[in-house]
C-alpha cells in the first residue's frame, strides 16, 4: 500500500514541479517586463491570469512531496 501511494505521489510530483516552476517563471519575468515598460496592465493581467493556478499547482506539489517523505521505504 505504501509503495502504491509513493508511486502515485511521485507521478504527481514529477508533473507539478516543472509546471509550477514554469508558471512562476512566466509570472515573474512577465511582471518584470511589464514593470520595466511601465505598463501596469501587463502586470495585473498576468497576476489575474496565472497567479491562482500557479499557487494551486505549487501546493499540490508540496503536499505530494510531503506525503512521499512519510511513505517511502526506510533504508536499513
VENBELHU-V425290 format. One line per field, one symbol per residue. ss: DSSP state (a for helix, b for strand, c for the rest). A space follows every 10 residues. Layout:
ss = ???
//
This chain:
ss = caaaaaaaaa aaaaaaaaaa aaaaaaaaaa aaaaaaacca aaaaaaaaaa aaaaaaaaaa aaaaaaaaaa accccc
//
